[in-house]
Amino acid sequence: MQDFEYCRAASVEQVQAWLRDGVDSKLLAGGQSLLGAMKLGLMSTERLIDLQDVAALRGCSAPARGELVLGAMQSHASLARHEVLKQFAPGLAYLASHIADEQVRSQGTLGGSLANADPAACWPAGMLALNATLATDRREIAADDFFTGFFGTALEPDELLCRVQLRRPRRFAYAKFEQAASRFALVGVAVAQWDDGSVRVALTGSANGVLRLPEFEQALNCEFSPQALRGLSVDEALMSSDVHGEADYRAHLAGVLAARVVQQALEMKHDD
Ligand SMILES: Cc1cc2nc3c(=O)[nH]c(=O)nc-3n(C[C@H](O)[C@H](O)[C@H](O)COP(=O)(O)OP(=O)(O)OC[C@H]3O[C@@H](n4cnc5c(N)ncnc54)[C@H](O)[C@@H]3O)c2cc1C
């Protein structure tokens, strides 16, 4: 691991100043991906800017009826048990509670997961299905535009992800088939439906990062039931292939999980 300077920011303004002063810097959230990559020599930097003291990046609140705001620095564990989130979208609290193990959940953050955009991660599928808006220190980015491929996002190198905003769904659920050791998704499917009947479906575990499944969405727009997905399949050319699972196996799993997650969404209790 190369030497680097460690700085602890107290405010968004301090983060911005350090990101723009010409020193090569990286943002540190919980370190669950970044520090591993640095230890392996896959990434290096002259300076780490620790975000944990920036209070403006925390919070889980519903400031207006039908709207939820989540701070980028909320840990997975804190969101998994947050009453506001459980009431707003219980399936999203469930998603958080099934990330990794307790240790990773207590350090890993929503913002770190979204900025990292691991193609096997859970939050990106949830946020893409929920049509979230990702607010940075300078603009708002729709989830459809935020994820740009394998570990790719629309964030500029000096851009700070601050919070995520959501419109309340009528139903939301997420299911994944876990890689046994890490609990990363071999395949994961998230589905959201709103009061006007519109549906979005997002898939994680594809070769090129999180993506939507338009054919599945069309079928569920007509009839929100697992039966509506009969005959539909996920193109195996979209899926990753590695020691944990071949692409055709993952594509098959995606179809099975999509039907399962729709059933889960129908059964999940949502407060009105
Ligand atoms: C053993 C293990 C198992 C895991 N299992 C799962 C799993 O089952 N499901 C799952 O979804 N994930 C899983 N993860 C990933 C984990 O949940 C973390 O969310 C992820 O590693 C990001 O970690 P972090 O929040 O600590 O961010 P960091 O590692 O600190 O940062 C990750 C990247 O995001 C950037 N970044 C961080 N915050 C911001 C911000 N606010 N604005 C802009 N850029 C930012 C950093 O600069 C860095 O490039 C696992 C990780 C480990 C180590």
The ligand as a MOL file (V3000), in Angstrom:
LIG
                    3D

  0  0  0     0  0            999 V3000
M  V30 BEGIN CTAB
M  V30 COUNTS 53 58 0 0 0
M  V30 BEGIN ATOM
M  V30 1 C -16.9690 -8.9990 2.2930 0
M  V30 2 C -17.8820 -8.0330 1.6050 0
M  V30 3 C -19.1580 -8.4360 1.2670 0
M  V30 4 C -20.0260 -7.5690 0.6080 0
M  V30 5 N -21.2960 -8.0030 0.2770 0
M  V30 6 C -22.1520 -7.1390 -0.3230 0
M  V30 7 C -23.4850 -7.5360 -0.6430 0
M  V30 8 O -23.9570 -8.6170 -0.3160 0
M  V30 9 N -24.2540 -6.6280 -1.3090 0
M  V30 10 C -23.8210 -5.3720 -1.6200 0
M  V30 11 O -24.5720 -4.6000 -2.1920 0
M  V30 12 N -22.5770 -4.9800 -1.2990 0
M  V30 13 C -21.7440 -5.8210 -0.6680 0
M  V30 14 N -20.4890 -5.3860 -0.3170 0
M  V30 15 C -20.1220 -3.9800 -0.6170 0
M  V30 16 C -20.3180 -3.1090 0.6500 0
M  V30 17 O -21.6270 -3.2410 1.0800 0
M  V30 18 C -20.0740 -1.5810 0.4800 0
M  V30 19 O -21.2500 -0.9010 0.2810 0
M  V30 20 C -19.2540 -1.1890 -0.6460 0
M  V30 21 O -18.0760 -1.9390 -0.5380 0
M  V30 22 C -18.9470 0.3070 -0.5770 0
M  V30 23 O -18.2830 0.4960 0.6310 0
M  V30 24 P -18.2350 1.8500 1.4190 0
M  V30 25 O -19.5930 2.4000 1.6090 0
M  V30 26 O -17.4360 1.5670 2.6330 0
M  V30 27 O -17.4780 2.8360 0.4230 0
M  V30 28 P -15.8960 3.0290 0.2210 0
M  V30 29 O -15.2420 1.7130 0.0780 0
M  V30 30 O -15.3520 3.9540 1.2460 0
M  V30 31 O -15.9140 3.7980 -1.1680 0
M  V30 32 C -16.2530 3.1230 -2.3560 0
M  V30 33 C -16.0860 4.0870 -3.5410 0
M  V30 34 O -17.1050 5.0820 -3.5200 0
M  V30 35 C -16.5320 6.3950 -3.4420 0
M  V30 36 N -17.4130 7.1560 -2.5630 0
M  V30 37 C -17.7810 6.8150 -1.3060 0
M  V30 38 N -18.6800 7.7000 -0.8240 0
M  V30 39 C -18.8670 8.6270 -1.7930 0
M  V30 40 C -19.7030 9.7890 -1.9030 0
M  V30 41 N -20.5150 10.1910 -0.9070 0
M  V30 42 N -19.6470 10.5140 -3.0590 0
M  V30 43 C -18.8510 10.1220 -4.0880 0
M  V30 44 N -18.0520 9.0230 -4.0390 0
M  V30 45 C -18.0700 8.2810 -2.9040 0
M  V30 46 C -15.1310 6.1820 -2.8800 0
M  V30 47 O -14.2620 7.2280 -3.2470 0
M  V30 48 C -14.7680 4.8530 -3.5220 0
M  V30 49 O -14.3520 5.0600 -4.8540 0
M  V30 50 C -19.6090 -6.2470 0.3190 0
M  V30 51 C -18.3060 -5.8200 0.6740 0
M  V30 52 C -17.4680 -6.6930 1.3250 0
M  V30 53 C -16.0940 -6.2170 1.7220 0
M  V30 END ATOM
M  V30 BEGIN BOND
M  V30 1 1 1 2
M  V30 2 1 2 3
M  V30 3 2 2 52
M  V30 4 2 3 4
M  V30 5 1 4 5
M  V30 6 1 4 50
M  V30 7 2 5 6
M  V30 8 1 6 7
M  V30 9 1 6 13
M  V30 10 2 7 8
M  V30 11 1 7 9
M  V30 12 1 9 10
M  V30 13 2 10 11
M  V30 14 1 10 12
M  V30 15 2 12 13
M  V30 16 1 13 14
M  V30 17 1 14 15
M  V30 18 1 14 50
M  V30 19 1 15 16
M  V30 20 1 16 17
M  V30 21 1 16 18
M  V30 22 1 18 19
M  V30 23 1 18 20
M  V30 24 1 20 21
M  V30 25 1 20 22
M  V30 26 1 22 23
M  V30 27 1 23 24
M  V30 28 2 24 25
M  V30 29 1 24 26
M  V30 30 1 24 27
M  V30 31 1 27 28
M  V30 32 2 28 29
M  V30 33 1 28 30
M  V30 34 1 28 31
M  V30 35 1 31 32
M  V30 36 1 32 33
M  V30 37 1 33 34
M  V30 38 1 33 48
M  V30 39 1 34 35
M  V30 40 1 35 36
M  V30 41 1 35 46
M  V30 42 1 36 37
M  V30 43 1 36 45
M  V30 44 2 37 38
M  V30 45 1 38 39
M  V30 46 1 39 40
M  V30 47 2 39 45
M  V30 48 1 40 41
M  V30 49 2 40 42
M  V30 50 1 42 43
M  V30 51 2 43 44
M  V30 52 1 44 45
M  V30 53 1 46 47
M  V30 54 1 46 48
M  V30 55 1 48 49
M  V30 56 2 50 51
M  V30 57 1 51 52
M  V30 58 1 52 53
M  V30 END BOND
M  V30 END CTAB
M  END
